[in-house]
Amino acid sequence: MEWLVIVLNFIGQQILNVPAYLIGIITAIGLIALRRNAGQVIGGGLKAALGFLILGAGANVVTGSLDPLGKLILEVTGAQGVIPTNEVITALAAEKYGATSAYVLVLGFIVMLLLARFTPLKYIFLTGHHMVFMSLLLSVVLTVGFGEEFSWLVVIVGAVLLGVIMVVMPAFAHPWMKKITGDDTIAMGHFGSAGYIAAGAIGQATGGRSRSTEEIKFPKGLSFLRDSMVATALSMVLIYLVFAIWGLIVDPAATSELLGGDDPGATVMAGFALALQFGVGVAVILYGVRTVLGELVPAFQGVAEKIVPGAKPALDVPIVFPFAANAVLIGFISSFIGGLVSLLLLAVWLNPMFGLALILPGMVPHFFTGGGAGVFGNSSGGRIGAALGGFINGVIITILPAILLLVLGEFGFANSTFGDADFGWFGSLVGLSVIGPTGLGIVLCVALSVVLVVAASIFQKKVVDAGWVPGAKRDAFLAKKEEHSTS
């Protein structure tokens, strides 16, 4: 059976773990189903894959520009704790649980297709690296709960749980996705969805009279800020300059080492260059998203018609960034502030009382999930929704990883934890389910799966399919106000 492990590990790690390949394959399958000729199939598949690689290149540029800033902030503030990093804990777990997670990943993808085919949850989760992260998380939790001698049970239960979470979360997020994109063609396929849903809900509750972030009116002299790329780059320039100057005052040597530069002037300019690099990365991401959508969405009609009727592709969070670029920036900054406030809460109360670890705000997760939360909050609550939505996301991705760390700490991974919201709540629930007898653990995991599928199916029929529109009252109020102002 070793050859089967090798094959499944290759499929899981080298294909399903590479979103560009997965997107290209799905696009090609869709075009084949639509009876396109060989040239169109090859060209469409390659272009979709290239679009996702462009998106990934932009993400790498953003990450490269934010990483020194995050380290600089920790250096000048003297903060100590754990920075949640999905890639770090995945690397720690992969050596021991890699083979098990490969089975879980491949079978979980099949479970997802079956659920999409035979339930109302018509979503195909295509964010490959998040599948890998979740399959490893489930493999670790279930192996410790059931025991290494029940590896076959870990694979079966893990595959079911993985398949379930991949169709359930896109369903719960879909009303906001429809509002954001203006149609029903794509869904959210990212395990930060609990934060996005919370952002959309708080926007609905608080932003009843708030206009969209994209309608921000700048004075004539600041009209250049209407260009989202310019506004984003300028905002990061200000942030970088503040912390670069602060760092040069507090610890000049460490600041120069982090940013580069032999003297204070060179160090400040290095920070300036990194800030502009961030703006470039965001622009590349937006271009990559447009390229992917241009190829994948039409081709996915073939998948929907022939394989999973009515299916929708669930894609990574940057897919929403072009729809509200200002909201991305507002959500990012607000999420980071929420992370700082939550860190203070952990330090003052939750750490002494309950032993929760101090979770430091990482710039990268706060940008991607905070930006997504800003877009969701803006869709239903305008500027207020974007700001509060980003803030609540920052709280969620600080508190939930601290709770999950208590569970993972028992497994020897106490120095790291998964960062995004769904890893936190889902991993904690599964971990709590399997701490008792094996039979009870199986029952609780099955019950959790059934409850989630039933709840999501009801939500899909009663809310999504019924046409509920987040922020509808706000839209009506603003439309009426606009009508009065023009009459």
C-alpha positions in Angstrom: 0.0 0.0 0.0 3.0 2.3 0.1 2.6 3.1 -3.6 -0.9 4.3 -2.9 0.3 6.6 -0.2 2.9 8.0 -2.6 0.3 8.6 -5.3 -2.2 10.2 -2.9 0.5 12.3 -1.4 1.6 13.4 -4.9 -2.0 14.4 -5.8 -2.6 16.1 -2.5 0.7 18.0 -2.2 1.7 18.6 -5.8 -1.7 19.2 -7.4 -4.5 19.9 -4.9 -2.1 22.0 -2.8 -1.3 24.3 -5.8 -4.4 26.4 -6.4 -3.2 27.4 -9.9 -3.1 23.8 -11.1 -6.4 23.1 -9.6 -8.0 26.1 -11.1 -6.5 25.3 -14.5 -7.7 21.7 -14.4 -11.2 22.7 -13.3 -11.3 25.3 -16.1 -10.2 22.7 -18.7 -12.8 20.2 -17.5 -15.5 22.8 -17.8 -14.4 23.7 -21.3 -14.4 20.1 -22.3 -17.9 19.7 -20.9 -18.9 22.7 -23.0 -17.5 20.9 -26.1 -14.8 23.5 -26.8 -12.0 22.5 -29.2 -8.5 21.4 -27.9 -7.0 24.8 -28.5 -9.6 26.5 -26.4 -9.4 23.9 -23.7 -5.6 24.2 -23.4 -5.6 28.0 -23.8 -8.4 28.6 -21.3 -6.9 26.2 -18.7 -3.4 27.8 -19.0 -4.8 31.3 -18.8 -6.8 30.5 -15.7 -3.7 28.9 -14.1 -1.6 31.9 -15.1 -4.1 34.3 -13.6 -3.9 32.4 -10.3 -0.1 32.4 -10.5 -0.3 36.2 -11.1 -2.5 36.5 -8.0 -0.1 34.4 -6.0 2.9 36.6 -7.2 1.0 39.7 -6.0 0.3 38.0 -2.7 4.0 37.2 -2.3 4.9 40.8 -3.0 2.4 41.9 -0.4 3.7 39.4 2.1 7.3 40.4 1.4 6.5 44.1 2.1 4.5 43.4 5.2 6.8 40.9 7.0 9.5 43.5 7.8 6.8 45.9 9.1 5.3 43.3 11.4 8.8 42.5 12.8 9.5 46.2 13.2 6.3 46.7 15.2 7.1 43.9 17.5 10.7 45.2 17.9 9.7 48.8 18.8 6.8 47.8 21.1 8.6 44.9 22.8 5.6 42.6 22.4 6.1 38.9 23.0 3.8 36.0 22.2 2.7 33.7 19.3 2.1 34.9 15.8 -0.4 32.5 14.2 1.1 31.1 11.0 -0.7 28.4 9.0 2.4 27.5 7.1 4.6 27.1 10.2 2.3 24.7 12.0 1.6 22.8 8.8 5.3 22.3 8.4 5.5 21.0 12.0 2.6 18.6 11.5 3.4 17.4 8.0 6.4 15.1 8.9 4.3 12.9 11.2 0.8 13.3 9.8 1.6 14.0 6.1 0.5 10.5 4.8 -2.7 10.6 6.8 -3.6 14.1 5.7 -3.0 13.0 2.0 -5.8 10.4 2.4 -8.0 12.9 4.2 -7.4 15.5 1.5 -8.2 13.4 -1.5 -11.2 11.6 0.0 -12.4 14.9 1.5 -12.5 16.4 -2.0 -14.6 13.5 -3.1 -17.0 13.9 -0.2 -17.3 17.6 -1.1 -18.2 16.7 -4.7 -20.8 14.2 -3.4 -22.3 16.8 -1.0 -22.4 19.4 -3.8 -24.1 16.9 -6.1 -26.7 15.5 -3.8 -27.5 18.4 -1.4 -28.6 22.0 -1.9 -25.0 23.1 -1.1 -23.7 23.5 -4.7 -20.2 24.8 -3.9 -16.8 23.5 -5.1 -14.1 24.7 -2.8 -11.0 25.4 -4.9 -8.5 27.1 -2.5 -6.0 24.2 -2.5 -3.6 25.4 0.3 -6.5 25.8 2.7 -7.6 22.3 2.0 -4.1 21.1 2.9 -4.1 23.2 6.1 -7.5 21.9 7.2 -6.7 18.3 6.3 -3.6 18.5 8.5 -5.4 20.1 11.4 -8.1 17.3 11.3 -5.4 14.6 11.0 -3.6 15.8 14.1 -6.7 16.3 16.2 -8.3 13.0 15.2 -5.1 10.9 15.5 -4.6 12.1 19.0 -8.2 11.6 19.9 -8.7 8.1 18.3 -5.1 6.9 18.6 -2.5 6.0 15.9 -3.8 2.4 15.7 -7.1 3.8 14.2 -5.6 5.6 11.3 -8.3 4.3 9.0 -10.9 5.8 11.2 -9.0 9.1 11.2 -9.1 9.1 7.4 -12.8 8.4 7.2 -14.0 10.8 9.8 -11.5 13.4 8.7 -12.6 13.2 5.1 -16.2 13.6 6.1 -15.4 16.6 8.2 -13.3 18.2 5.5 -15.9 17.7 2.8 -18.6 19.1 5.1 -16.7 22.3 6.0 -15.8 23.0 2.4 -19.5 23.2 1.3 -21.0 24.6 4.5 -18.9 27.8 4.9 -19.4 29.0 1.3 -23.2 28.6 1.8 -23.3 30.8 5.0 -21.1 33.5 3.4 -23.0 33.5 0.1 -25.6 36.2 0.7 -22.8 38.7 1.1 -20.9 37.3 -1.8 -23.9 37.8 -4.1 -24.2 41.4 -2.8 -20.5 42.1 -3.3 -20.2 40.6 -6.8 -23.7 41.6 -8.1 -24.5 38.0 -9.3 -24.5 34.4 -8.3 -21.5 33.1 -10.1 -18.7 32.8 -7.5 -18.6 31.9 -3.8 -16.1 32.4 -0.9 -13.7 29.5 -0.5 -11.5 30.6 2.4 -11.3 29.4 6.0 -11.6 32.9 7.3 -15.3 32.8 6.5 -16.5 33.1 10.1 -14.8 36.5 10.3 -16.3 37.6 7.0 -19.8 36.5 8.0 -19.4 38.3 11.4 -18.2 41.5 9.5 -21.2 41.3 7.2 -23.6 40.8 10.1 -22.1 43.7 12.1 -22.3 45.9 9.0 -26.0 45.0 8.6 -26.6 45.9 12.3 -24.7 49.2 12.5 -24.4 50.7 9.0 -28.0 51.4 8.1 -27.3 54.9 6.8 -23.6 54.7 5.9 -22.5 55.1 2.3 -20.1 52.8 0.6 -16.4 53.1 1.0 -16.1 53.4 -2.7 -18.1 56.7 -2.7 -15.7 58.5 -0.4 -15.5 62.1 -1.8 -12.1 63.6 -1.6 -11.4 67.4 -1.8 -10.4 68.6 -5.3 -6.7 68.9 -4.2 -6.8 65.2 -3.1 -8.6 63.8 -6.1 -5.6 61.6 -6.8 -6.7 59.5 -3.8 -9.7 58.3 -5.9 -7.2 55.9 -7.5 -7.3 52.9 -5.1 -3.7 51.9 -5.9 -2.4 55.4 -5.0 -4.5 55.6 -1.9 -3.3 52.1 -0.7 0.3 52.9 -1.4 0.2 56.3 0.3 -1.5 54.8 3.4 1.3 52.2 3.7 3.9 54.9 3.2 2.5 56.8 6.2 2.4 53.6 8.3 5.9 52.6 7.4 7.4 56.0 8.0 5.8 56.3 11.5 7.2 53.0 12.6 10.6 53.5 10.8 11.1 56.8 12.6 9.9 55.2 15.9 12.3 52.3 15.4 15.2 54.6 14.7 14.5 56.4 18.0 14.0 53.2 20.1 16.5 50.8 18.5 18.4 52.2 15.4 20.5 49.0 14.9 17.6 46.6 14.8 15.5 48.9 12.6 18.3 49.3 10.1 18.8 45.5 10.0 15.0 44.9 9.5 14.5 47.5 6.8 17.9 47.7 5.3 20.1 50.8 5.1 23.4 51.9 6.5 22.2 55.2 8.0 18.9 56.7 9.2 18.1 58.3 5.8 18.7 55.1 3.9 16.6 53.1 6.5 13.6 55.5 6.1 13.9 55.3 2.3 14.0 51.5 2.5 10.7 51.6 4.4 9.3 53.9 1.8 10.3 51.4 -1.0 8.6 48.6 0.9 5.5 50.6 1.2 5.4 51.2 -2.5 6.1 47.5 -3.0 2.9 46.8 -1.1 0.9 49.0 -3.5 2.4 47.1 -6.4 1.5 43.8 -4.9 -2.1 44.8 -4.4 -2.3 46.0 -8.0 -0.9 42.6 -9.2 -3.5 40.8 -7.1 -6.3 42.7 -8.6 -5.1 42.0 -12.1 -4.7 38.3 -11.3 -8.2 38.2 -10.0 -9.7 39.7 -13.1 -7.8 37.2 -15.3 -9.0 34.2 -13.3 -12.6 35.4 -13.3 -12.5 36.0 -17.0 -11.6 32.3 -17.7 -12.9 30.3 -14.8 -16.5 31.6 -14.5 -17.5 30.9 -18.1 -15.8 27.5 -18.1 -17.4 26.6 -14.8 -20.7 26.5 -16.5 -19.6 23.2 -18.0 -18.9 21.8 -14.6 -22.3 23.0 -13.4 -24.2 21.6 -16.4 -22.5 18.2 -16.6 -21.0 17.2 -13.3 -22.6 19.1 -10.4 -25.6 20.9 -11.7 -25.8 24.5 -10.4 -22.3 24.3 -8.9 -20.4 27.5 -8.0 -16.6 27.8 -7.6 -15.6 28.9 -4.1 -12.4 30.9 -4.5 -9.7 32.5 -2.3 -10.5 35.8 -0.4 -8.6 38.2 -2.8 -11.3 37.4 -5.3 -13.5 40.1 -3.6 -10.8 42.8 -3.4 -11.5 44.4 -6.8 -15.2 45.0 -5.8 -14.3 47.5 -3.0 -10.6 48.4 -2.9 -11.1 51.2 -0.3 -12.9 48.7 2.0 -9.9 46.4 1.8 -7.6 49.1 3.2 -10.1 50.2 5.8 -10.7 46.5 6.9 -7.0 45.8 7.0 -6.2 48.7 9.3 -9.3 48.1 11.5 -8.5 44.4 11.8 -5.0 45.2 13.0 -6.4 47.6 15.6 -8.8 44.9 16.6 -5.9 42.5 17.0 -4.0 45.0 19.2 -7.1 45.5 21.4 -7.6 41.8 21.7 -3.9 41.3 22.6 -4.4 43.8 25.5 -7.5 41.8 26.6 -5.5 38.6 26.5 -2.7 40.1 28.5 -4.8 41.8 31.2 -7.6 39.2 31.6 -7.8 36.1 29.5 -4.2 35.0 30.0 -4.1 35.3 33.8 -7.6 33.9 34.2 -7.8 31.1 31.6 -4.2 30.6 30.5 -4.8 31.7 26.9 -1.6 32.5 25.0 -0.8 36.0 23.9 -1.5 36.1 20.2 0.4 38.8 18.4 -1.2 40.5 15.3 0.5 39.3 12.1 0.3 41.9 9.3 -0.2 39.3 6.6 -3.3 37.5 8.1 -4.8 40.9 9.1 -4.3 42.2 5.5 -6.0 39.3 3.7 -8.7 38.4 6.2 -9.1 42.0 7.4 -9.4 43.2 3.9 -12.0 40.6 3.1 -13.9 41.5 6.2 -13.9 45.1 5.2 -15.4 44.2 1.8 -18.1 42.1 3.5 -18.9 44.8 6.1 -19.0 47.5 3.4 -21.5 45.4 1.4 -24.2 45.6 4.1 -23.0 48.6 6.2 -20.9 50.9 4.1 -18.0 52.7 5.7 -19.1 51.9 9.3 -19.6 48.3 8.3 -16.1 48.1 6.7 -14.4 49.6 9.8 -16.4 47.6 12.4 -16.3 44.5 10.3 -12.5 44.7 10.0 -12.3 45.3 13.8 -14.4 42.3 14.7 -12.4 40.1 12.4 -9.2 41.3 14.2 -10.8 40.2 17.5 -11.9 36.8 16.1 -8.5 35.9 14.6 -6.8 36.8 17.9 -9.1 35.1 20.4 -9.9 31.9 18.4 -6.2 31.0 17.7 -5.6 31.4 21.4 -8.4 28.9 22.2 -7.2 26.5 19.5 -3.7 26.7 20.9 -4.9 25.1 24.1 -6.0 22.0 22.1 -2.9 21.9 19.9 -0.7 22.5 22.9 -1.6 19.0 24.0 -0.2 17.7 20.7 3.2 19.3 21.1 2.6 22.3 18.8 2.4 24.9 21.5 4.7 27.4 19.7 2.4 27.9 16.8 -1.3 27.7 15.8 -3.5 28.1 12.8 -4.5 31.7 12.2 -7.8 32.0 10.3 -11.2 32.0 11.9 -12.6 28.7 10.7 -9.5 26.8 11.8 -10.1 28.2 15.3 -13.8 27.3 15.9 -13.9 24.1 13.8 -10.6 22.7 15.1 -11.6 23.4 18.7 -15.0 21.7 18.3 -13.5 18.6 16.7 -10.8 18.5 19.4 -13.3 18.7 22.2 -15.4 16.0 20.5 -12.6 13.4 20.5 -11.1 13.9 23.9 -13.4 11.2 25.4 -14.0 7.5 24.4 -13.5 6.7 20.7 -17.1 5.7 20.2 -18.4 8.9 21.7 -15.9 10.9 19.6 -17.2 9.2 16.4 -20.8 10.0 17.3 -20.0 13.6 18.1 -18.1 14.2 14.9 -20.9 12.7 12.9 -23.4 14.7 14.8 -21.4 17.9 14.1 -21.2 17.1 10.4 -25.0 16.4 10.2 -25.9 19.6 12.2 -23.7 21.7 9.9 -25.0 20.2 6.7 -28.6 20.5 7.8 -28.2 24.0 9.1 -26.4 25.1 5.9 -29.0 23.4 3.7 -31.8 25.2 5.5 -29.9 28.5 5.3 -29.3 27.9 1.6 -33.0 27.3 0.9 -34.6 29.8 3.3 -32.1 32.6 2.9 -29.8 32.3 -0.1 -32.2 30.9 -2.6 -35.1 33.0 -1.2 -33.1 36.1 -2.3 -32.3 37.7 1.0 -30.1 40.8 0.4 -27.9 42.0 3.2 -28.3 45.7 3.8 -31.4 46.0 1.7 -33.0 48.6 4.1 -29.8 50.6 3.9 -29.9 50.4 0.1 -33.5 51.6 0.0 -32.8 54.5 2.5 -29.8 55.7 0.5 -31.6 55.4 -2.8 -34.5 57.4 -1.4 -32.1 60.0 0.0 -30.4 60.2 -3.4 -33.8 60.6 -5.1 -34.8 63.5 -2.8 -31.4 65.2 -3.3 -31.8 65.2 -7.1 -35.5 66.2 -7.2 
